[in-house]
Amino acid sequence: MSDSQIQHAIARLVPEGSRVLDLGCGDGALLEHLQRERGCSGYGVELDDANVLACVQRGVNVLQLNLDQGLKVFDDQSFDVVLQIDTLQHLRNAEVMLRETARVGKIGIVAFPNFAHWFNRLSVLRGRMPVTKRLPYQWYDTPNIRVGTLADFAELARKNQLDILDSFGLQDGEVVRWLPNLRAGTAVFKLQRR
C-alpha cells in the first residue's frame, strides 16, 4: 500500500474544516491534502530538517519539535483531530505520546504497520524478520523502535482510558474490517478520551 493510499484512507476519517495537528508529518503531504480537499487548518510537527523545508515549500504550517519531549506547547483539546500516521513505532515514549494525542485533540487517529499481518507471521515462522512495503527495512537498519499489532494497540488504548471509535486495517488500498489483524499490513484507529 502506497503512502498516498494510506493518506487518502486517513483523510476520509478527518471531518471537513477540522483544526488538525499532524505529528511526525513528514513532508506535509497529508496536511496539504487535508487543507486543499477538506478545508482543514492546523500544524504539522516534524524533526527532520529536509521534511520541515518540504512542508514550508508546500505551504504547510510546521513546527520543528522532538516528539519524544512531549506536546507541552499545546493546551488541552486545542485541536479537533491529532494524527499519528507511521509515527508511534518510532517514538521512545509511545504510551506517553498516545495519552498526549488524546489530551491535545478531541479525536486521535493513529496508523502504524501491523506486525501481525499474515505475511509477517509467515516470515517469522521461517525464522526471518519480515521485509515488506510497510516494513521495508532489514532488522538491523530499521528506524522502528518497536512493532505492534491491532490487538496490541486496542489493549493499550483501553489501558489508557481511550475509547476506540473505529478501527480497521488497510491492505492494497482497501479497507479491511474482517480479520484485520491477520489480513492487513496497516492498522488504523480513531479514538478519544473517555
Backbone as ProteinMPNN parsed JSONL, in Angstrom:
{"seq_chain_A": "MSDSQIQHAIARLVPEGSRVLDLGCGDGALLEHLQRERGCSGYGVELDDANVLACVQRGVNVLQLNLDQGLKVFDDQSFDVVLQIDTLQHLRNAEVMLRETARVGKIGIVAFPNFAHWFNRLSVLRGRMPVTKRLPYQWYDTPNIRVGTLADFAELARKNQLDILDSFGLQDGEVVRWLPNLRAGTAVFKLQRR", "coords_chain_A": {"N_chain_A": [[0.849, -1.173, 0.0], [0.635, 2.15, -0.893], [2.03, 5.272, 0.309], [0.37, 7.357, -0.444], [-2.136, 6.089, -0.782], [-2.643, 5.319, 1.845], [-2.736, 7.857, 3.035], [-5.051, 8.95, 1.792], [-7.045, 7.221, 2.736], [-6.89, 7.783, 5.477], [-7.462, 10.515, 5.445], [-10.19, 10.532, 4.89], [-11.271, 10.02, 7.362], [-11.08, 12.353, 8.761], [-12.961, 15.025, 9.825], [-14.492, 17.523, 7.736], [-13.163, 20.823, 7.604], [-11.775, 20.708, 9.996], [-9.555, 21.5, 12.718], [-6.304, 20.578, 12.692], [-3.635, 18.632, 14.012], [-0.717, 17.283, 12.953], [1.32, 14.836, 13.799], [4.675, 14.073, 13.407], [4.79, 14.679, 10.669], [6.169, 14.344, 8.3], [6.825, 15.141, 4.957], [4.681, 16.821, 4.772], [2.592, 16.209, 3.068], [0.082, 14.943, 3.64], [-1.212, 16.793, 5.352], [-1.29, 18.99, 3.643], [-3.024, 17.935, 1.7], [-5.34, 17.634, 3.283], [-5.875, 20.33, 3.863], [-6.358, 21.378, 1.302], [-8.36, 19.678, 0.138], [-10.269, 19.178, 2.129], [-10.694, 21.424, 3.575], [-9.34, 21.931, 5.959], [-7.38, 23.195, 8.732], [-4.314, 23.917, 10.496], [-1.382, 22.439, 12.015], [1.748, 20.882, 11.273], [4.01, 18.658, 12.878], [7.386, 18.111, 12.978], [10.662, 16.706, 12.932], [12.887, 16.313, 11.258], [15.097, 18.162, 9.236], [15.023, 18.402, 6.359], [12.408, 17.537, 5.797], [10.954, 19.47, 7.186], [11.57, 21.729, 5.646], [10.396, 20.878, 3.234], [7.689, 20.901, 4.002], [7.289, 23.661, 4.439], [7.691, 24.57, 1.834], [5.451, 23.476, 0.657], [3.518, 25.033, 1.732], [2.566, 24.397, 4.203], [1.934, 24.831, 7.597], [4.405, 24.332, 9.963], [5.979, 22.976, 12.827], [9.102, 22.574, 14.283], [9.813, 20.096, 16.249], [10.854, 17.781, 18.788], [9.243, 14.887, 19.244], [9.61, 13.051, 21.272], [9.936, 14.587, 23.46], [7.481, 15.377, 24.225], [4.249, 17.117, 24.16], [3.979, 19.618, 25.363], [3.747, 22.251, 24.564], [1.211, 22.633, 23.637], [-2.171, 23.297, 24.492], [-4.778, 21.584, 26.36], [-7.165, 19.848, 24.416], [-6.82, 21.469, 22.102], [-6.981, 20.969, 19.419], [-9.084, 19.674, 16.825], [-8.571, 17.226, 15.646], [-5.92, 14.967, 16.069], [-3.246, 13.619, 14.396], [-1.374, 10.652, 14.103], [0.452, 9.228, 12.067], [2.172, 6.556, 11.057], [4.06, 7.118, 13.04], [4.108, 6.425, 15.764], [5.553, 4.011, 16.141], [8.157, 4.824, 16.029], [8.794, 6.239, 18.259], [10.232, 6.734, 21.49], [8.735, 7.088, 23.758], [6.086, 5.954, 23.412], [3.602, 5.291, 24.671], [3.171, 7.488, 26.359], [3.019, 9.493, 24.403], [0.722, 8.696, 23.093], [-1.216, 9.194, 25.063], [-0.848, 11.963, 25.202], [-1.687, 12.689, 22.646], [-4.432, 12.196, 22.868], [-4.971, 14.067, 24.802], [-4.424, 16.673, 23.687], [-6.033, 16.674, 21.469], [-9.418, 16.413, 20.32], [-10.161, 14.192, 18.967], [-8.205, 11.383, 18.125], [-6.21, 10.001, 15.567], [-4.589, 7.183, 14.666], [-2.131, 5.406, 12.914], [-0.252, 2.571, 11.9], [2.341, 0.206, 10.925], [1.144, -3.092, 10.814], [2.236, -5.66, 12.618], [1.21, -8.19, 12.868], [0.187, -9.061, 10.479], [-0.504, -11.571, 8.037], [1.633, -12.227, 6.273], [3.875, -11.267, 7.61], [3.802, -12.892, 9.864], [4.295, -15.363, 8.68], [6.895, -14.96, 7.734], [8.294, -14.759, 10.178], [7.794, -17.311, 11.185], [9.371, -18.717, 9.428], [11.749, -18.096, 10.425], [12.825, -15.582, 9.974], [12.985, -11.998, 10.091], [10.332, -9.934, 8.938], [10.292, -8.287, 5.735], [8.68, -5.893, 4.069], [6.435, -3.855, 2.017], [5.332, -2.126, 3.896], [6.985, -2.514, 6.066], [9.824, -1.855, 5.318], [12.529, -2.22, 5.93], [15.6, -3.887, 6.82], [16.163, -5.909, 9.743], [18.331, -4.876, 11.121], [18.71, -2.241, 10.338], [16.468, -0.698, 10.707], [14.331, 2.117, 11.313], [12.355, 1.816, 13.119], [11.485, 1.564, 16.473], [9.927, -0.136, 17.825], [7.513, -2.762, 17.208], [4.066, -3.408, 16.498], [0.679, -4.665, 16.889], [-2.756, -4.792, 15.703], [-4.334, -5.874, 17.755], [-2.643, -5.537, 19.994], [-2.52, -2.719, 20.122], [-5.204, -2.035, 20.584], [-5.54, -3.044, 23.165], [-3.691, -1.408, 24.536], [-4.895, 1.097, 24.185], [-7.294, 0.762, 25.663], [-6.17, 0.354, 28.216], [-5.225, 2.914, 28.693], [-7.486, 4.405, 29.077], [-8.922, 5.149, 26.753], [-11.404, 5.541, 24.326], [-12.204, 3.554, 21.597], [-13.256, 4.627, 18.616], [-13.385, 3.785, 16.023], [-11.882, 1.162, 14.195], [-9.718, -0.465, 11.928], [-8.166, -2.279, 9.235], [-5.759, -1.65, 6.622], [-5.073, -2.696, 3.363], [-3.433, -3.091, 0.378], [-4.674, -0.79, -0.701], [-7.272, -1.09, 0.121], [-9.911, -1.049, 2.552], [-9.913, -3.091, 5.385], [-11.996, -4.944, 7.27], [-12.798, -7.399, 8.207], [-11.223, -9.748, 10.09], [-8.878, -8.025, 10.46], [-6.432, -7.956, 11.852], [-5.032, -10.117, 10.972], [-5.177, -9.905, 8.186], [-4.335, -7.401, 7.226], [-1.834, -5.018, 6.393], [-1.527, -2.541, 7.508], [-2.518, -0.909, 10.448], [-5.291, 0.932, 11.673], [-6.635, 3.343, 13.82], [-9.251, 5.192, 15.297], [-9.774, 7.344, 17.885], [-10.732, 8.522, 21.219], [-10.582, 10.404, 24.319], [-12.019, 9.091, 27.321]], "CA_chain_A": [[0.0, 0.0, 0.0], [1.471, 3.341, -1.001], [1.778, 6.35, 1.261], [-0.77, 8.112, -0.954], [-3.36, 5.345, -0.459], [-2.844, 5.439, 3.297], [-3.149, 9.229, 3.303], [-6.439, 9.155, 1.38], [-7.899, 6.491, 3.677], [-6.877, 8.542, 6.727], [-8.132, 11.804, 5.205], [-11.646, 10.332, 4.963], [-11.663, 9.986, 8.772], [-10.963, 13.704, 9.323], [-14.115, 15.849, 9.447], [-14.188, 18.74, 6.98], [-13.0, 22.049, 8.375], [-11.154, 20.435, 11.301], [-8.243, 22.025, 13.096], [-5.557, 19.326, 12.723], [-2.223, 18.567, 14.368], [-0.166, 16.079, 12.333], [2.563, 14.526, 14.496], [5.558, 13.337, 12.502], [4.071, 14.936, 9.412], [6.987, 14.084, 7.116], [6.946, 16.262, 4.016], [3.47, 17.645, 4.836], [1.645, 15.866, 2.0], [-1.249, 14.672, 4.172], [-1.798, 18.05, 5.826], [-1.602, 19.774, 2.441], [-4.233, 17.326, 1.129], [-6.47, 17.988, 4.152], [-6.159, 21.749, 3.675], [-6.871, 21.61, -0.049], [-9.551, 18.891, -0.198], [-11.248, 19.076, 3.207], [-10.837, 22.723, 4.224], [-8.789, 21.869, 7.312], [-6.263, 24.076, 9.073], [-3.551, 23.328, 11.584], [0.07, 22.395, 12.026], [2.495, 19.646, 11.288], [5.161, 18.614, 13.777], [8.403, 17.294, 12.318], [12.009, 16.937, 13.437], [13.861, 16.271, 10.176], [15.269, 19.451, 8.549], [14.573, 18.33, 4.967], [10.953, 17.464, 5.81], [10.45, 20.788, 7.592], [11.681, 22.56, 4.445], [9.365, 20.427, 2.284], [6.401, 21.412, 4.497], [7.256, 25.101, 4.159], [7.529, 24.721, 0.385], [4.064, 23.101, 0.34], [2.614, 25.98, 2.364], [2.037, 23.768, 5.413], [2.49, 25.33, 8.854], [5.134, 23.241, 10.597], [6.803, 23.252, 13.99], [10.177, 21.595, 14.402], [9.838, 19.64, 17.64], [11.156, 16.383, 19.049], [8.056, 14.315, 19.894], [9.994, 12.345, 22.495], [9.884, 15.554, 24.556], [6.08, 15.624, 24.549], [3.467, 18.161, 23.486], [3.688, 20.627, 26.388], [3.476, 23.55, 23.944], [-0.189, 22.691, 23.237], [-3.167, 23.188, 25.554], [-5.763, 20.506, 26.261], [-8.233, 19.946, 23.418], [-6.596, 22.599, 21.208], [-7.196, 20.552, 18.031], [-10.197, 18.743, 16.612], [-8.001, 15.929, 15.291], [-4.465, 14.805, 16.11], [-2.85, 12.477, 13.579], [-0.08, 9.975, 14.287], [0.494, 8.287, 10.96], [3.523, 5.978, 10.983], [4.901, 7.856, 13.988], [4.142, 5.767, 17.071], [6.576, 2.962, 16.218], [9.48, 5.452, 16.055], [8.948, 7.023, 19.489], [10.665, 6.052, 22.714], [7.67, 7.215, 24.748], [4.863, 5.741, 22.634], [2.403, 5.348, 25.508], [3.006, 8.886, 26.77], [2.572, 10.256, 23.24], [-0.673, 8.332, 22.856], [-2.015, 9.983, 26.019], [-0.748, 13.364, 24.786], [-2.551, 12.815, 21.47], [-5.806, 12.29, 23.37], [-5.094, 15.294, 25.602], [-4.456, 17.896, 22.882], [-7.033, 16.564, 20.41], [-10.721, 15.827, 20.65], [-10.096, 12.868, 18.338], [-6.888, 10.974, 17.661], [-6.175, 8.985, 14.516], [-3.272, 6.557, 14.726], [-1.917, 4.321, 11.947], [1.097, 2.014, 12.004], [2.441, -1.111, 10.309], [0.606, -4.176, 11.64], [3.196, -6.762, 12.617], [0.503, -9.474, 12.871], [-0.249, -9.405, 9.131], [-0.158, -12.979, 7.776], [2.941, -12.358, 5.645], [4.87, -11.075, 8.673], [3.782, -14.115, 10.678], [4.955, -16.408, 7.9], [8.337, -14.66, 7.757], [8.825, -15.111, 11.496], [7.786, -18.786, 11.257], [10.512, -19.18, 8.639], [12.955, -17.715, 11.144], [13.341, -14.31, 9.473], [12.172, -10.805, 10.295], [9.693, -9.578, 7.673], [10.598, -7.091, 4.96], [7.505, -5.684, 3.226], [6.254, -2.444, 1.662], [5.041, -1.385, 5.128], [8.161, -2.684, 6.929], [10.788, -2.05, 4.233], [13.919, -2.25, 6.38], [16.137, -5.074, 7.463], [16.094, -5.805, 11.198], [19.492, -4.173, 11.668], [18.773, -0.832, 9.949], [15.133, -0.123, 10.779], [14.12, 3.251, 12.215], [11.322, 1.447, 14.084], [11.953, 1.157, 17.794], [9.057, -1.249, 18.229], [6.469, -3.193, 16.287], [2.823, -3.694, 17.213], [-0.427, -5.26, 16.146], [-4.069, -4.207, 16.013], [-4.758, -6.355, 19.073], [-1.807, -4.871, 20.999], [-2.894, -1.315, 20.25], [-6.523, -1.97, 21.217], [-5.31, -3.24, 24.594], [-3.029, -0.204, 25.031], [-5.903, 2.159, 24.228], [-8.158, 0.507, 26.826], [-5.35, 0.59, 29.411], [-5.068, 4.352, 28.858], [-8.813, 5.026, 29.181], [-9.3, 5.724, 25.471], [-12.479, 4.858, 23.613], [-11.945, 3.324, 20.176], [-14.434, 4.987, 17.839], [-13.34, 2.968, 14.818], [-10.59, 0.53, 13.92], [-9.744, -1.327, 10.756], [-6.88, -2.427, 8.588], [-5.64, -1.255, 5.221], [-4.218, -3.599, 2.599], [-3.525, -2.893, -1.078], [-5.613, 0.281, -0.999], [-8.629, -1.446, 0.549], [-10.21, -1.135, 3.98], [-10.107, -4.481, 5.818], [-12.704, -4.985, 8.55], [-12.91, -8.791, 8.631], [-9.914, -10.257, 10.497], [-7.837, -7.082, 10.047], [-5.143, -8.237, 12.486], [-4.392, -11.137, 10.136], [-5.251, -9.641, 6.755], [-3.971, -6.037, 6.835], [-0.48, -4.581, 6.688], [-1.593, -1.28, 8.246], [-3.571, -0.787, 11.467], [-5.804, 2.293, 11.802], [-7.54, 3.54, 14.948], [-9.801, 6.508, 15.602], [-10.059, 7.226, 19.321], [-10.897, 9.731, 22.023], [-10.556, 10.192, 25.767], [-13.314, 8.828, 27.968]], "C_chain_A": [[0.89, 1.231, 0.0], [1.114, 4.356, 0.078], [0.551, 7.148, 0.853], [-2.095, 7.412, -0.623], [-3.67, 5.43, 1.029], [-3.35, 6.83, 3.628], [-4.606, 9.46, 2.936], [-7.409, 8.425, 2.308], [-7.995, 7.231, 5.004], [-7.653, 9.841, 6.556], [-9.644, 11.669, 5.305], [-12.149, 10.3, 6.407], [-11.692, 11.374, 9.411], [-12.155, 14.535, 8.874], [-13.686, 17.123, 8.709], [-14.101, 19.931, 7.919], [-12.331, 21.874, 9.725], [-9.854, 21.213, 11.473], [-7.407, 20.795, 13.436], [-4.122, 19.561, 13.19], [-1.706, 17.239, 13.842], [1.22, 15.834, 12.921], [3.452, 13.644, 13.627], [5.044, 13.462, 11.089], [4.891, 14.686, 8.159], [7.082, 15.317, 6.246], [5.69, 17.125, 3.942], [2.417, 17.299, 3.81], [0.226, 15.637, 2.521], [-1.919, 15.962, 4.634], [-2.141, 18.97, 4.652], [-2.889, 19.256, 1.793], [-5.467, 17.708, 1.959], [-6.851, 19.457, 4.015], [-6.866, 21.989, 2.348], [-8.228, 20.941, -0.277], [-10.642, 18.905, 0.871], [-11.386, 20.37, 4.013], [-10.321, 22.762, 5.651], [-7.693, 22.918, 7.484], [-5.464, 23.369, 10.16], [-2.066, 23.354, 11.345], [0.569, 20.967, 11.858], [3.607, 19.782, 12.308], [6.155, 17.649, 13.165], [9.76, 17.665, 12.877], [13.034, 17.102, 12.314], [13.9, 17.594, 9.397], [14.716, 19.435, 7.126], [13.052, 18.269, 4.889], [10.331, 18.787, 6.234], [10.476, 21.728, 6.39], [10.608, 22.179, 3.42], [7.981, 20.914, 2.701], [6.25, 22.891, 4.162], [7.023, 25.339, 2.671], [6.116, 24.359, -0.061], [3.056, 24.111, 0.902], [1.953, 25.429, 3.613], [2.72, 24.387, 6.63], [3.152, 24.165, 9.585], [5.949, 23.769, 11.768], [7.87, 22.173, 14.074], [10.348, 21.257, 15.877], [10.224, 18.17, 17.689], [9.983, 15.796, 19.839], [8.389, 13.537, 21.154], [10.004, 13.28, 23.703], [8.458, 15.966, 24.893], [5.469, 16.78, 23.774], [3.087, 19.279, 24.463], [3.329, 21.988, 25.799], [2.003, 23.71, 23.554], [-1.101, 22.503, 24.443], [-4.075, 21.982, 25.315], [-6.799, 20.853, 25.192], [-8.056, 21.126, 22.46], [-6.79, 22.259, 19.732], [-8.405, 19.626, 17.965], [-9.664, 17.334, 16.404], [-6.478, 15.989, 15.428], [-4.142, 13.511, 15.371], [-1.487, 11.961, 14.022], [-0.018, 8.875, 13.243], [1.941, 7.817, 10.792], [4.512, 6.729, 11.863], [5.135, 7.051, 15.257], [5.283, 4.759, 17.193], [7.992, 3.522, 16.276], [9.786, 6.136, 17.393], [9.381, 6.168, 20.666], [9.55, 6.055, 23.755], [6.291, 7.049, 24.095], [3.599, 5.857, 23.48], [2.13, 6.769, 25.976], [2.469, 9.71, 25.6], [1.139, 9.915, 22.869], [-1.591, 9.114, 23.796], [-1.995, 11.473, 25.655], [-1.628, 13.638, 23.563], [-3.996, 12.999, 21.907], [-6.019, 13.561, 24.197], [-5.258, 16.529, 24.718], [-5.504, 17.85, 21.775], [-8.333, 15.978, 20.912], [-10.794, 14.401, 20.114], [-8.641, 12.607, 17.95], [-7.038, 9.917, 16.583], [-4.739, 8.48, 14.443], [-3.22, 5.45, 13.672], [-0.463, 3.875, 12.045], [1.136, 0.665, 11.29], [1.991, -2.2, 11.29], [1.529, -5.392, 11.542], [2.51, -8.13, 12.576], [-0.061, -9.861, 11.502], [0.27, -10.805, 8.769], [1.235, -13.136, 7.168], [4.062, -12.198, 6.678], [4.954, -12.316, 9.552], [4.534, -15.243, 9.973], [6.477, -16.202, 7.887], [8.963, -15.079, 9.079], [8.847, -16.631, 11.667], [8.948, -19.394, 10.482], [11.844, -18.784, 9.279], [13.562, -16.392, 10.726], [12.416, -13.169, 9.868], [11.591, -10.39, 8.948], [10.269, -8.313, 7.058], [9.463, -6.969, 3.945], [7.459, -4.216, 2.795], [6.035, -1.597, 2.914], [6.175, -1.476, 6.138], [9.362, -2.91, 6.006], [12.251, -2.182, 4.646], [14.318, -3.631, 6.885], [16.124, -4.842, 8.972], [17.207, -4.931, 11.768], [19.565, -2.7, 11.27], [17.417, -0.132, 9.991], [15.082, 1.1, 11.698], [13.059, 2.944, 13.281], [11.969, 1.006, 15.393], [11.165, -0.061, 18.256], [8.117, -1.613, 17.095], [5.231, -3.527, 17.121], [1.792, -4.282, 16.287], [-1.717, -4.529, 16.484], [-4.506, -4.61, 17.412], [-3.953, -5.697, 20.187], [-2.258, -3.437, 21.219], [-4.258, -1.169, 20.916], [-6.396, -2.13, 22.73], [-4.656, -2.004, 25.217], [-4.017, 0.956, 25.148], [-6.821, 1.981, 25.443], [-7.422, 0.791, 28.129], [-5.232, 2.078, 29.73], [-6.388, 5.112, 28.817], [-9.235, 5.748, 27.896], [-10.399, 4.878, 24.846], [-12.101, 4.741, 22.142], [-13.244, 3.584, 19.418], [-14.536, 4.171, 16.567], [-11.949, 2.338, 14.744], [-10.763, -0.407, 12.739], [-8.327, -1.472, 10.247], [-6.936, -1.875, 7.182], [-4.685, -2.23, 4.547], [-4.47, -3.374, 1.119], [-4.602, -1.876, -1.454], [-7.031, 0.034, -0.539], [-8.746, -1.448, 2.073], [-10.522, -2.593, 4.312], [-10.765, -4.461, 7.194], [-12.871, -6.414, 9.075], [-11.504, -9.329, 8.863], [-8.765, -9.312, 10.116], [-6.468, -7.373, 10.657], [-4.341, -9.26, 11.682], [-4.208, -10.675, 8.693], [-4.757, -8.273, 6.301], [-2.558, -5.675, 7.271], [-0.415, -3.286, 7.478], [-2.767, -1.322, 9.21], [-3.977, 0.671, 11.563], [-6.8, 2.338, 12.952], [-7.964, 4.993, 15.022], [-10.269, 6.445, 17.038], [-10.231, 8.578, 19.984], [-10.81, 9.373, 23.502], [-11.951, 9.891, 26.272], [-13.757, 10.04, 28.734]], "O_chain_A": [[1.805, 1.334, 0.816], [0.04, 4.301, 0.676], [-0.226, 7.572, 1.709], [-3.061, 8.064, -0.23], [-4.825, 5.594, 1.421], [-4.286, 6.979, 4.413], [-5.332, 10.105, 3.692], [-8.475, 8.951, 2.631], [-9.073, 7.3, 5.595], [-8.423, 10.222, 7.439], [-10.316, 12.596, 5.758], [-13.334, 10.531, 6.649], [-12.268, 11.549, 10.484], [-12.351, 14.736, 7.675], [-12.654, 17.718, 9.019], [-14.851, 20.041, 8.889], [-12.321, 22.807, 10.528], [-9.16, 21.533, 10.509], [-7.746, 20.048, 14.355], [-3.482, 20.545, 12.82], [-2.196, 16.181, 14.237], [2.177, 16.531, 12.586], [3.022, 12.586, 13.166], [4.88, 12.463, 10.388], [4.364, 14.803, 7.053], [7.383, 16.408, 6.729], [5.63, 18.059, 3.142], [1.432, 18.025, 3.681], [-0.735, 16.093, 1.903], [-3.09, 16.188, 4.328], [-3.167, 19.65, 4.672], [-3.744, 20.043, 1.387], [-6.508, 18.062, 1.406], [-8.036, 19.792, 4.048], [-7.855, 22.719, 2.284], [-9.142, 21.56, -0.822], [-11.811, 18.671, 0.563], [-12.106, 20.411, 5.011], [-10.812, 23.542, 6.468], [-7.156, 23.449, 6.512], [-5.893, 22.341, 10.683], [-1.551, 24.17, 10.581], [-0.085, 19.997, 12.242], [4.09, 20.882, 12.573], [5.816, 16.504, 12.865], [9.985, 18.815, 13.255], [13.939, 17.931, 12.409], [12.863, 18.086, 8.952], [14.012, 20.363, 6.73], [12.46, 18.886, 4.004], [9.295, 19.185, 5.701], [9.506, 22.445, 6.144], [9.987, 23.051, 2.812], [7.181, 21.299, 1.848], [5.21, 23.32, 3.663], [6.243, 26.214, 2.295], [5.635, 24.889, -1.063], [1.87, 24.046, 0.579], [0.909, 25.922, 4.04], [3.948, 24.457, 6.685], [2.524, 23.128, 9.799], [6.526, 24.854, 11.711], [7.568, 20.986, 13.948], [10.939, 22.015, 16.646], [9.958, 17.411, 16.757], [9.763, 16.178, 20.988], [7.531, 13.379, 22.022], [10.071, 12.82, 24.842], [8.249, 16.818, 25.757], [6.081, 17.341, 22.866], [1.985, 19.821, 24.386], [2.677, 22.795, 26.461], [1.584, 24.805, 23.18], [-0.844, 21.662, 25.305], [-4.13, 21.435, 24.214], [-7.246, 21.995, 25.082], [-9.047, 21.727, 22.044], [-6.768, 23.15, 18.884], [-8.707, 18.898, 18.911], [-10.227, 16.366, 16.915], [-5.836, 16.933, 14.967], [-4.688, 12.45, 15.675], [-0.568, 12.738, 14.282], [-0.391, 7.731, 13.505], [2.819, 8.599, 10.428], [5.66, 6.948, 11.477], [6.256, 7.007, 15.765], [5.913, 4.667, 18.247], [8.936, 2.778, 16.543], [10.917, 6.564, 17.625], [8.949, 5.025, 20.817], [9.438, 5.12, 24.547], [5.433, 7.923, 24.224], [2.622, 6.466, 23.044], [0.98, 7.208, 25.989], [1.57, 10.532, 25.78], [0.412, 10.778, 22.375], [-2.622, 9.634, 23.371], [-3.008, 12.16, 25.784], [-2.241, 14.701, 23.462], [-4.704, 13.857, 21.38], [-7.138, 14.068, 24.275], [-6.14, 17.351, 24.97], [-5.832, 18.887, 21.199], [-8.345, 15.146, 21.819], [-11.405, 13.522, 20.722], [-7.939, 13.512, 17.5], [-7.897, 9.04, 16.679], [-3.805, 9.242, 14.195], [-4.152, 4.654, 13.552], [0.439, 4.689, 12.245], [0.095, 0.046, 11.072], [2.409, -2.218, 12.448], [1.589, -6.061, 10.511], [3.161, -9.132, 12.279], [-0.722, -10.893, 11.382], [1.377, -11.172, 9.164], [1.95, -14.079, 7.508], [5.07, -12.904, 6.627], [6.044, -12.741, 9.937], [5.305, -15.977, 10.591], [7.242, -17.158, 8.012], [10.036, -15.682, 9.101], [9.798, -17.181, 12.223], [9.449, -20.46, 10.838], [12.917, -19.088, 8.757], [14.704, -16.101, 11.084], [11.203, -13.353, 9.968], [12.271, -10.481, 7.926], [10.678, -7.391, 7.763], [9.301, -7.824, 3.074], [8.333, -3.429, 3.158], [6.509, -0.463, 2.98], [6.31, -0.595, 6.987], [9.868, -4.029, 5.916], [13.126, -2.251, 3.783], [13.482, -4.425, 7.316], [16.079, -3.698, 9.423], [17.021, -4.305, 12.812], [20.398, -1.969, 11.806], [17.244, 0.918, 9.372], [15.725, 1.112, 12.748], [12.883, 3.711, 14.227], [12.883, 0.181, 15.406], [11.679, -0.907, 18.988], [7.952, -0.855, 16.14], [5.335, -3.881, 18.296], [1.992, -4.385, 15.076], [-1.768, -3.744, 17.432], [-4.997, -3.776, 18.173], [-4.516, -5.332, 21.219], [-2.368, -2.983, 22.358], [-4.449, -0.267, 21.732], [-7.068, -1.432, 23.49], [-5.033, -1.598, 26.317], [-3.969, 1.714, 26.118], [-7.093, 2.94, 26.165], [-7.982, 1.397, 29.043], [-5.149, 2.461, 30.896], [-6.411, 6.315, 28.556], [-9.83, 6.824, 27.947], [-10.327, 3.649, 24.842], [-11.719, 5.73, 21.517], [-14.216, 2.842, 19.566], [-15.634, 3.893, 16.083], [-10.965, 2.93, 15.185], [-11.799, -1.05, 12.571], [-7.4, -0.855, 10.772], [-8.01, -1.661, 6.62], [-3.625, -2.552, 5.084], [-5.61, -3.459, 0.662], [-5.349, -2.079, -2.411], [-7.911, 0.86, -0.781], [-7.805, -1.803, 2.783], [-11.295, -3.248, 3.612], [-10.161, -4.014, 8.169], [-13.066, -6.608, 10.275], [-10.688, -9.364, 7.941], [-7.783, -9.749, 9.515], [-5.445, -7.069, 10.043], [-3.11, -9.258, 11.716], [-3.212, -11.008, 8.051], [-4.755, -7.999, 5.1], [-2.142, -5.992, 8.386], [0.623, -2.959, 8.054], [-3.872, -1.719, 8.842], [-3.123, 1.557, 11.538], [-7.69, 1.493, 13.055], [-7.159, 5.906, 14.838], [-11.077, 5.584, 17.387], [-9.926, 9.624, 19.412], [-10.944, 8.213, 23.889], [-12.942, 10.373, 25.724], [-14.823, 10.025, 29.35]]}, "name": "protein", "num_of_chains": 1, "seq": "MSDSQIQHAIARLVPEGSRVLDLGCGDGALLEHLQRERGCSGYGVELDDANVLACVQRGVNVLQLNLDQGLKVFDDQSFDVVLQIDTLQHLRNAEVMLRETARVGKIGIVAFPNFAHWFNRLSVLRGRMPVTKRLPYQWYDTPNIRVGTLADFAELARKNQLDILDSFGLQDGEVVRWLPNLRAGTAVFKLQRR"}
